[in-house]
Amino acid sequence: MATNTFFVCPNCGNVKKFKIFTSNFQVIEQSPEMGVRVGESGVLPSLRQNDNYVECQICFKKSDYDMVADIGKRYMQETLGVIMKTC
C-alpha cells in the first residue's frame, strides 16, 4: 500500500476519510487541500489476505482499491492543474 496514494470515493465524492483493506487494514484521513494524508491509524494485519478494497467512511460503500486510487490520481492532477494555472 503506497502511503502517498490519494483516494476519492466514486459513489459520494468523499476525499477525506477511508478504511483501506489490502494485506493490512488501516484507517486514513487525508487533506484535499494539501493532497496528502494528515492522519492514519496503525497498520493491522487483515484477517482476509485477499482483500483489496477501500471503504468510504461517509457513504460506507466498498470500492476496488485500484479504481479509487486512479480517480484520486486524476482528481489531484485536475486540482494541481487549476492551482498552477491561477498562480
All heavy atoms as an XYZ file, in Angstrom:
685
protein
N       0.847     -1.171      0.000
C       0.000      0.000      0.000
C       0.894      1.235      0.000
O       1.712      1.427      0.875
C      -0.898     -0.055      1.241
C      -1.706      1.159      1.463
S      -2.888      1.068      2.826
C      -2.303     -0.199      3.879
N       0.723      2.061     -0.986
C       1.536      3.271     -1.085
C       0.975      4.348     -0.160
O      -0.215      4.622     -0.165
C       1.542      3.769     -2.521
N       1.839      4.962      0.624
C       1.368      5.965      1.576
C       1.077      7.304      0.920
O       0.462      8.150      1.533
C       2.395      6.172      2.701
O       3.625      6.587      2.140
C       2.570      4.927      3.514
N       1.486      7.505     -0.309
C       1.205      8.779     -0.977
C       0.006      8.680     -1.920
O      -0.265      9.605     -2.657
C       2.437      9.284     -1.724
C       2.873      8.331     -2.804
O       2.375      7.222     -2.902
N       3.809      8.748     -3.623
N      -0.708      7.565     -1.900
C      -1.875      7.385     -2.750
C      -3.030      8.217     -2.220
O      -3.332      8.178     -1.035
C      -2.272      5.897     -2.800
O      -1.153      5.128     -3.230
C      -3.425      5.671     -3.745
N      -3.671      8.971     -3.094
C      -4.816      9.806     -2.719
C      -6.074      9.112     -3.217
O      -6.121      8.621     -4.335
C      -4.678     11.191     -3.358
C      -5.610     12.204     -2.786
C      -5.274     12.894     -1.635
C      -6.833     12.468     -3.384
C      -6.133     13.836     -1.085
C      -7.694     13.401     -2.857
C      -7.343     14.085     -1.701
N      -7.114      9.063     -2.388
C      -8.339      8.349     -2.724
C      -9.516      9.304     -2.859
O      -9.612     10.294     -2.134
C      -8.672      7.319     -1.636
C      -7.601      6.290     -1.442
C      -6.749      6.359     -0.366
C      -7.451      5.253     -2.345
C      -5.759      5.411     -0.182
C      -6.462      4.311     -2.170
C      -5.613      4.382     -1.094
N     -10.435      8.974     -3.782
C     -11.698      9.689     -3.940
C     -12.788      8.633     -4.091
O     -12.672      7.718     -4.908
C     -11.692     10.610     -5.180
C     -13.058     11.250     -5.392
C     -10.626     11.679     -5.048
N     -13.854      8.757     -3.307
C     -14.966      7.805     -3.379
C     -15.739      8.015     -4.672
O     -16.204      9.132     -4.941
C     -15.890      7.976     -2.174
S     -17.327      6.884     -2.232
N     -15.915      6.962     -5.491
C     -16.669      7.115     -6.734
C     -18.171      7.235     -6.512
O     -18.896      7.644     -7.406
C     -16.339      5.839     -7.511
C     -15.985      4.846     -6.457
C     -15.362      5.625     -5.337
N     -18.640      6.911     -5.308
C     -20.076      6.951     -5.032
C     -20.541      8.319     -4.535
O     -21.527      8.852     -5.017
C     -20.447      5.883     -3.995
C     -20.158      4.493     -4.509
O     -20.685      4.094     -5.526
N     -19.304      3.776     -3.824
N     -19.816      8.896     -3.556
C     -20.277     10.153     -2.957
C     -19.293     11.313     -3.139
O     -19.614     12.443     -2.808
C     -20.567      9.956     -1.468
S     -19.104      9.708     -0.439
N     -18.096     11.047     -3.645
C     -17.117     12.107     -3.867
C     -16.278     12.453     -2.646
O     -15.507     13.407     -2.680
N     -16.409     11.697     -1.572
C     -15.622     11.931     -0.362
C     -14.129     11.888     -0.692
O     -13.672     11.037     -1.442
C     -15.956     10.857      0.680
C     -15.041     10.884      1.880
O     -14.632     11.941      2.363
N     -14.714      9.707      2.368
N     -13.379     12.825     -0.111
C     -11.931     12.850     -0.310
C     -11.182     12.879      1.022
O      -9.985     13.131      1.042
C     -11.490     14.065     -1.175
C     -11.997     13.933     -2.593
C     -11.938     15.371     -0.552
N     -11.893     12.623      2.134
C     -11.251     12.804      3.435
C     -10.999     11.535      4.237
O      -9.888     11.320      4.687
C     -12.055     13.787      4.272
C     -12.015     15.189      3.686
C     -12.598     16.190      4.614
C     -12.471     17.574      3.989
N     -12.927     18.609      4.866
N     -11.999     10.697      4.462
C     -11.836      9.576      5.400
C     -12.158      8.234      4.741
O     -13.223      8.072      4.140
C     -12.741      9.765      6.611
C     -12.371     10.966      7.445
C     -13.261     11.078      8.662
C     -12.867     12.286      9.489
N     -13.636     12.358     10.724
N     -11.214      7.279      4.910
C     -11.368      5.960      4.310
C     -10.804      4.870      5.212
O      -9.918      5.128      6.021
C     -10.605      5.889      2.975
C     -11.128      6.825      1.935
C     -10.597      8.092      1.800
C     -12.158      6.447      1.100
C     -11.082      8.968      0.848
C     -12.646      7.318      0.146
C     -12.104      8.586      0.009
N     -11.321      3.657      5.015
C     -10.705      2.455      5.568
C     -10.095      1.723      4.389
O     -10.746      1.538      3.357
C     -11.740      1.550      6.237
C     -12.239      2.059      7.562
C     -13.187      1.058      8.186
C     -13.712      1.576      9.505
N     -14.732      0.655     10.066
N      -8.840      1.320      4.534
C      -8.117      0.646      3.458
C      -7.945     -0.812      3.837
O      -7.424     -1.124      4.907
C      -6.725      1.287      3.250
C      -6.817      2.812      3.144
C      -6.035      0.677      2.037
C      -7.663      3.319      2.026
N      -8.372     -1.722      2.956
C      -8.241     -3.153      3.176
C      -7.367     -3.742      2.075
O      -7.774     -3.796      0.922
C      -9.614     -3.836      3.149
C     -10.526     -3.409      4.251
C     -11.321     -2.281      4.123
C     -10.598     -4.144      5.427
C     -12.174     -1.883      5.143
C     -11.449     -3.759      6.454
C     -12.233     -2.628      6.309
N      -6.160     -4.103      2.410
C      -5.269     -4.830      1.498
C      -4.760     -6.016      2.300
O      -5.526     -6.612      3.031
C      -4.128     -3.930      0.991
O      -3.412     -3.411      2.102
C      -4.657     -2.774      0.147
N      -3.500     -6.354      2.220
C      -2.976     -7.402      3.087
C      -2.947     -6.904      4.530
O      -2.796     -7.676      5.461
C      -1.580     -7.832      2.639
O      -0.711     -6.721      2.647
N      -3.120     -5.578      4.700
C      -3.233     -4.937      6.008
C      -4.517     -4.115      6.046
O      -5.139     -3.860      5.022
C      -2.038     -4.015      6.266
C      -0.737     -4.767      6.287
O      -0.599     -5.757      6.969
N       0.221     -4.309      5.496
N      -4.873     -3.672      7.235
C      -6.041     -2.820      7.426
C      -5.582     -1.504      8.046
O      -4.763     -1.510      8.962
C      -7.042     -3.513      8.361
C      -8.094     -2.603      8.902
C      -9.158     -2.219      8.116
C      -8.017     -2.114     10.195
C     -10.133     -1.370      8.609
C      -8.977     -1.268     10.695
C     -10.045     -0.902      9.905
N      -6.093     -0.383      7.533
C      -5.692      0.915      8.051
C      -6.810      1.930      7.829
O      -7.495      1.897      6.812
C      -4.420      1.391      7.348
C      -3.795      2.607      7.946
C      -2.441      2.905      7.319
O      -2.196      2.611      6.155
N      -1.574      3.493      8.088
N      -7.001      2.826      8.789
C      -7.943      3.936      8.656
C      -7.120      5.183      8.373
O      -6.143      5.456      9.076
C      -8.765      4.121      9.949
C      -9.695      5.319      9.816
C      -9.545      2.863     10.275
N      -7.497      5.926      7.322
C      -6.733      7.119      6.962
C      -7.636      8.346      6.884
O      -8.835      8.242      6.671
C      -5.985      6.963      5.627
C      -6.968      6.847      4.463
C      -5.023      5.803      5.661
C      -6.353      7.128      3.122
N      -7.027      9.499      7.075
C      -7.677     10.786      6.854
C      -6.722     11.588      5.977
O      -5.516     11.625      6.226
C      -7.912     11.498      8.176
C      -8.735     12.747      8.040
C      -9.127     13.334      9.384
O      -9.075     12.630     10.403
O      -9.473     14.525      9.388
N      -7.259     12.213      4.929
C      -6.412     12.956      4.003
C      -6.960     14.361      3.798
O      -8.131     14.622      4.011
C      -6.266     12.218      2.674
C      -7.543     11.752      2.060
C      -7.342     10.832      0.862
O      -6.341     10.151      0.708
N      -8.313     10.844     -0.014
N      -6.072     15.257      3.398
C      -6.435     16.644      3.165
C      -6.490     16.903      1.663
O      -5.467     16.804      0.984
C      -5.390     17.565      3.801
O      -5.587     18.884      3.355
N      -7.673     17.244      1.129
C      -7.744     17.543     -0.303
C      -6.994     18.826     -0.666
O      -6.513     18.963     -1.786
C      -9.239     17.678     -0.574
C      -9.864     17.928      0.741
C      -8.973     17.314      1.777
N      -6.883     19.739      0.280
C      -6.167     20.990      0.015
C      -4.665     20.758     -0.148
O      -4.012     21.367     -0.971
C      -6.402     22.003      1.148
C      -7.828     22.478      1.264
C      -8.728     21.522      2.049
O      -8.210     20.628      2.765
O      -9.952     21.656      1.928
N      -4.113     19.875      0.690
C      -2.678     19.594      0.630
C      -2.359     18.392     -0.245
O      -1.227     18.215     -0.668
C      -2.131     19.360      2.041
C      -2.224     20.579      2.935
S      -1.396     20.384      4.521
C      -2.330     19.096      5.292
N      -3.349     17.539     -0.495
C      -3.142     16.360     -1.323
C      -2.345     15.260     -0.651
O      -1.741     14.442     -1.336
N      -2.354     15.234      0.678
C      -1.605     14.216      1.420
C      -2.435     13.697      2.592
O      -3.426     14.312      2.984
C      -0.273     14.774      1.975
C       0.665     15.167      0.861
C      -0.524     15.944      2.901
N      -1.976     12.603      3.147
C      -2.604     12.065      4.351
C      -2.217     12.910      5.553
O      -1.057     13.267      5.723
C      -2.173     10.627      4.591
C      -2.688      9.700      3.540
C      -2.353      8.279      3.852
N      -2.757      7.455      2.730
C      -2.550      6.174      2.641
N      -1.927      5.547      3.627
N      -2.962      5.506      1.596
N      -3.200     13.228      6.370
C      -2.934     14.009      7.572
C      -3.104     13.175      8.829
O      -2.765     13.617      9.916
C      -3.823     15.274      7.636
C      -3.435     16.253      6.547
C      -5.296     14.930      7.573
N      -3.606     11.970      8.682
C      -3.748     11.072      9.812
C      -3.945      9.650      9.335
O      -4.557      9.421      8.293
N      -3.392      8.729     10.084
C      -3.588      7.322      9.754
C      -3.401      6.482     10.993
O      -2.598      6.802     11.866
C      -2.668      6.861      8.629
C      -1.207      7.161      8.816
C      -0.390      6.889      7.557
O      -0.946      6.942      6.446
O       0.787      6.632      7.698
N      -4.203      5.423     11.067
C      -4.096      4.522     12.206
C      -2.872      3.641     12.032
O      -2.254      3.617     10.965
C      -5.350      3.637     12.284
O      -5.369      2.724     11.198
N      -2.554      2.912     13.065
C      -1.500      1.913     12.938
C      -1.948      0.841     11.967
O      -3.135      0.623     11.754
N      -1.015      0.185     11.344
C      -1.329     -0.865     10.380
C      -1.616     -2.151     11.144
O      -0.826     -2.569     11.980
C      -0.156     -1.067      9.393
C      -0.445     -2.219      8.453
C       0.104      0.206      8.628
N      -2.766     -2.740     10.850
C      -3.147     -4.003     11.459
C      -3.201     -5.078     10.386
O      -3.582     -4.796      9.250
C      -4.531     -3.877     12.117
C      -4.646     -2.844     13.220
C      -6.103     -2.667     13.612
C      -3.826     -3.263     14.415
N      -2.840     -6.303     10.714
C      -2.937     -7.362      9.706
C      -4.385     -7.652      9.372
O      -5.257     -7.604     10.236
C      -2.267     -8.562     10.381
C      -2.314     -8.268     11.834
C      -2.336     -6.782     11.981
N      -4.655     -7.876      8.110
C      -6.007     -8.210      7.673
C      -6.214     -9.705      7.862
O      -5.335    -10.511      7.544
C      -6.191     -7.838      6.204
O      -7.463     -8.235      5.762
N      -7.373    -10.072      8.370
C      -7.672    -11.491      8.548
C      -7.978    -12.159      7.218
O      -7.856    -13.358      7.088
C      -8.840    -11.668      9.519
C      -8.571    -11.129     10.922
C      -9.820    -11.266     11.777
C      -7.395    -11.840     11.566
N      -8.385    -11.365      6.248
C      -8.667    -11.891      4.908
C      -7.593    -11.353      3.975
O      -7.666    -10.226      3.497
C     -10.060    -11.474      4.473
C     -11.125    -12.104      5.337
C     -12.503    -11.581      5.101
N     -12.776    -11.196      3.728
C     -13.922    -10.697      3.354
N     -14.876    -10.509      4.216
N     -14.108    -10.346      2.104
N      -6.603    -12.145      3.698
C      -5.416    -11.716      2.962
C      -5.695    -11.271      1.527
O      -4.917    -10.540      0.949
C      -4.377    -12.840      2.947
C      -3.821    -13.148      4.319
C      -3.021    -11.993      4.877
O      -2.253    -11.357      4.180
N      -3.213    -11.700      6.157
N      -6.797    -11.717      0.925
C      -7.055    -11.393     -0.480
C      -7.873    -10.127     -0.665
O      -8.239     -9.791     -1.776
C      -7.744    -12.566     -1.175
C      -6.823    -13.756     -1.274
O      -5.616    -13.612     -1.365
N      -7.389    -14.951     -1.239
N      -8.207     -9.431      0.412
C      -8.959     -8.181      0.289
C      -8.114     -7.128     -0.417
O      -6.922     -7.032     -0.211
C      -9.359     -7.645      1.665
C     -10.518     -8.415      2.267
O     -11.155     -9.186      1.533
O     -10.784     -8.231      3.461
N      -8.755     -6.341     -1.236
C      -8.070     -5.255     -1.938
C      -9.101     -4.188     -2.294
O      -9.410     -3.973     -3.447
C      -7.370     -5.781     -3.189
C      -6.332     -4.801     -3.683
O      -5.788     -4.022     -2.919
N      -6.061     -4.834     -4.972
N      -9.654     -3.556     -1.237
C     -10.678     -2.553     -1.475
C     -10.564     -1.406     -0.487
O      -9.833     -1.472      0.496
C     -12.080     -3.165     -1.448
C     -12.512     -3.710     -0.101
C     -13.173     -2.903      0.822
C     -12.279     -5.035      0.245
C     -13.584     -3.404      2.051
C     -12.683     -5.547      1.459
C     -13.345     -4.727      2.356
O     -13.742     -5.219      3.567
N     -11.301     -0.343     -0.780
C     -11.338      0.862      0.053
C     -12.791      1.073      0.458
O     -13.687      0.960     -0.374
C     -10.826      2.085     -0.743
C     -10.945      3.352      0.075
C      -9.388      1.861     -1.185
N     -13.012      1.374      1.736
C     -14.368      1.661      2.211
C     -14.459      3.131      2.597
O     -13.684      3.621      3.424
C     -14.709      0.794      3.417
C     -16.109      1.027      3.941
C     -16.420      0.176      5.149
O     -16.511     -1.059      4.999
O     -16.543      0.747      6.245
N     -15.404      3.831      1.989
C     -15.634      5.244      2.284
C     -16.263      5.365      3.672
O     -17.174      4.614      4.005
C     -16.570      5.833      1.230
S     -17.090      7.520      1.577
N     -15.782      6.304      4.467
C     -16.327      6.498      5.813
C     -17.517      7.445      5.833
O     -18.080      7.696      6.897
C     -15.226      7.010      6.741
C     -14.171      5.969      7.032
C     -14.782      4.770      7.737
O     -15.055      4.813      8.915
N     -15.023      3.704      6.992
N     -17.944      7.941      4.688
C     -19.129      8.794      4.598
C     -20.333      7.969      4.140
O     -21.358      7.936      4.805
C     -18.898      9.988      3.644
C     -17.671     10.802      4.075
C     -20.141     10.866      3.542
C     -17.747     11.412      5.456
N     -20.210      7.282      3.006
C     -21.333      6.502      2.468
C     -21.221      5.003      2.770
O     -22.152      4.257      2.508
C     -21.474      6.727      0.971
S     -20.133      6.048     -0.039
N     -20.084      4.559      3.306
C     -19.823      3.166      3.689
C     -19.876      2.185      2.519
O     -20.091      1.001      2.703
C     -20.765      2.716      4.811
C     -20.619      3.547      6.051
C     -21.582      4.489      6.373
C     -19.510      3.423      6.857
C     -21.437      5.282      7.500
C     -19.358      4.210      7.987
C     -20.331      5.148      8.307
N     -19.654      2.676      1.308
C     -19.592      1.811      0.131
C     -18.175      1.300     -0.053
O     -17.206      2.011      0.190
C     -20.017      2.564     -1.137
C     -21.415      3.097     -1.094
C     -22.416      2.009     -1.293
C     -23.814      2.629     -1.353
N     -24.832      1.669     -1.545
N     -18.068      0.051     -0.497
C     -16.768     -0.549     -0.783
C     -16.483     -0.414     -2.271
O     -17.358     -0.634     -3.099
C     -16.770     -2.025     -0.397
C     -16.971     -2.247      1.082
C     -17.049     -3.725      1.395
C     -17.348     -3.941      2.867
N     -17.525     -5.359      3.170
N     -15.254     -0.042     -2.594
C     -14.838      0.120     -3.986
C     -13.467     -0.509     -4.172
O     -12.669     -0.584     -3.237
C     -14.775      1.600     -4.364
O     -16.019      2.225     -4.175
N     -13.188     -0.914     -5.389
C     -11.893     -1.505     -5.725
C     -10.767     -0.515     -5.452
O     -10.860      0.668     -5.811
C     -11.887     -1.907     -7.200
C     -10.581     -2.495     -7.634
O     -10.223     -3.572     -7.130
O      -9.907     -1.857     -8.477
N      -9.712     -0.974     -4.812
C      -8.565     -0.136     -4.429
C      -7.993      0.607     -5.630
O      -7.790      1.810     -5.590
C      -7.495     -1.009     -3.776
C      -6.265     -0.249     -3.338
C      -6.137      0.197     -2.035
C      -5.228      0.021     -4.224
C      -5.015      0.895     -1.616
C      -4.106      0.722     -3.823
C      -4.005      1.146     -2.515
O      -2.902      1.839     -2.114
N      -7.731     -0.120     -6.719
C      -7.097      0.495     -7.891
C      -7.988      1.558     -8.535
O      -7.502      2.601     -8.975
C      -6.719     -0.571     -8.916
C      -5.603     -1.480     -8.413
O      -4.770     -1.006     -7.609
O      -5.571     -2.659     -8.815
N      -9.295      1.302     -8.569
C     -10.213      2.266     -9.167
C     -10.248      3.559     -8.342
O     -10.170      4.662     -8.889
C     -11.626      1.690     -9.257
C     -12.643      2.666     -9.827
S     -14.317      2.028     -9.927
C     -14.726      1.844     -8.196
N     -10.343      3.442     -7.015
C     -10.405      4.614     -6.141
C      -9.087      5.395     -6.191
O      -9.079      6.624     -6.204
C     -10.759      4.185     -4.695
C     -10.742      5.354     -3.747
C     -12.115      3.503     -4.670
N      -7.967      4.677     -6.265
C      -6.658      5.334     -6.368
C      -6.512      6.045     -7.717
O      -5.956      7.149     -7.787
C      -5.541      4.316     -6.182
N      -7.030      5.442     -8.794
C      -6.958      6.068    -10.119
C      -7.797      7.347    -10.159
O      -7.356      8.371    -10.699
C      -7.432      5.080    -11.191
C      -7.241      5.626    -12.590
O      -6.129      6.111    -12.886
O      -8.200      5.565    -13.382
N      -8.984      7.307     -9.575
C      -9.823      8.505     -9.510
C      -9.119      9.580     -8.687
O      -9.128     10.763     -9.039
C     -11.209      8.175     -8.923
C     -11.977      7.246     -9.863
C     -12.014      9.451     -8.673
C     -13.229      6.654     -9.259
N      -8.485      9.181     -7.591
C      -7.739     10.120     -6.755
C      -6.577     10.757     -7.494
O      -6.306     11.948     -7.349
N      -5.902      9.963     -8.310
C      -4.772     10.488     -9.092
C      -5.260     11.541    -10.079
O      -4.663     12.619    -10.198
C      -4.092      9.336     -9.838
C      -2.905      9.748    -10.664
C      -2.274      8.548    -11.340
C      -1.126      8.960    -12.235
N      -0.520      7.806    -12.918
N      -6.365     11.244    -10.773
C      -6.920     12.212    -11.720
C      -7.436     13.463    -11.002
O      -7.271     14.574    -11.497
C      -8.034     11.572    -12.555
C      -7.445     10.634    -13.613
C      -8.499     10.080    -14.517
N      -9.084      8.919    -13.814
C     -10.361      8.576    -13.843
N     -11.220      9.282    -14.529
N     -10.789      7.522    -13.202
N      -8.027     13.278     -9.816
C      -8.502     14.407     -9.010
C      -7.347     15.336     -8.655
O      -7.458     16.552     -8.775
C      -9.179     13.868     -7.744
C      -9.574     14.930     -6.742
C     -10.806     15.559     -6.841
C      -8.727     15.284     -5.695
C     -11.189     16.530     -5.918
C      -9.096     16.251     -4.780
C     -10.328     16.873     -4.890
O     -10.684     17.831     -3.975
N      -6.236     14.759     -8.220
C      -5.081     15.572     -7.841
C      -4.476     16.273     -9.055
O      -4.053     17.419     -8.964
C      -4.024     14.728     -7.128
C      -4.446     14.284     -5.740
S      -5.044     15.634     -4.689
C      -3.623     16.680     -4.623
N      -4.430     15.599    -10.211
C      -3.912     16.229    -11.420
C      -4.776     17.427    -11.819
O      -4.257     18.478    -12.190
C      -3.848     15.216    -12.565
C      -2.761     14.191    -12.391
C      -2.839     13.071    -13.423
O      -3.878     12.848    -14.058
N      -1.753     12.347    -13.590
N      -6.098     17.251    -11.745
C      -7.005     18.354    -12.068
C      -6.853     19.494    -11.067
O      -6.785     20.663    -11.444
C      -8.462     17.858    -12.060
C      -8.787     16.899    -13.167
C      -9.014     17.602    -14.484
O      -9.547     18.729    -14.481
O      -8.657     17.023    -15.520
N      -6.811     19.152     -9.778
C      -6.706     20.162     -8.725
C      -5.398     20.924     -8.840
O      -5.374     22.148     -8.778
C      -6.820     19.507     -7.339
O      -8.046     18.803     -7.255
C      -6.755     20.535     -6.232
N      -4.298     20.202     -8.992
C      -2.997     20.857     -9.119
C      -2.904     21.666    -10.403
O      -2.282     22.720    -10.429
C      -1.861     19.835     -9.031
C      -1.669     19.191     -7.662
C      -0.610     18.101     -7.753
C      -1.314     20.216     -6.618
N      -3.531     21.185    -11.463
C      -3.532     21.923    -12.719
C      -4.241     23.254    -12.594
O      -3.776     24.280    -13.091
N      -5.360     23.269    -11.876
C      -6.105     24.520    -11.657
C      -5.307     25.465    -10.782
O      -5.212     26.653    -11.038
C      -7.496     24.215    -11.033
C      -8.171     25.494    -10.555
C      -8.372     23.484    -12.021
N      -4.675     24.936     -9.745
C      -3.858     25.755     -8.840
C      -2.684     26.362     -9.597
O      -2.372     27.540     -9.441
C      -3.381     24.929     -7.622
C      -4.573     24.583     -6.732
C      -2.322     25.686     -6.836
C      -4.261     23.597     -5.632
N      -2.014     25.549    -10.423
C      -0.852     26.045    -11.158
C      -1.262     27.113    -12.172
O      -0.518     28.051    -12.422
C      -0.136     24.895    -11.857
C       0.430     23.870    -10.893
S       1.523     24.592     -9.676
C       3.028     24.584    -10.577
N      -2.434     26.994    -12.788
C      -2.885     27.977    -13.770
C      -3.257     29.309    -13.137
O      -3.163     30.346    -13.761
C      -4.088     27.425    -14.542
C      -3.718     26.321    -15.501
C      -4.921     25.786    -16.205
C      -4.541     24.619    -17.090
N      -5.716     23.993    -17.719
N      -3.715     29.274    -11.864
C      -4.107     30.507    -11.199
C      -2.940     31.245    -10.568
O      -3.066     32.400    -10.206
C      -5.175     30.229    -10.114
O      -4.634     29.337     -9.147
C      -6.442     29.681    -10.707
N      -1.800     30.571    -10.438
C      -0.624     31.224     -9.812
C       0.149     32.053    -10.812
O       0.208     31.920    -11.922
C       0.297     30.176     -9.201
S      -0.427     29.383     -7.796
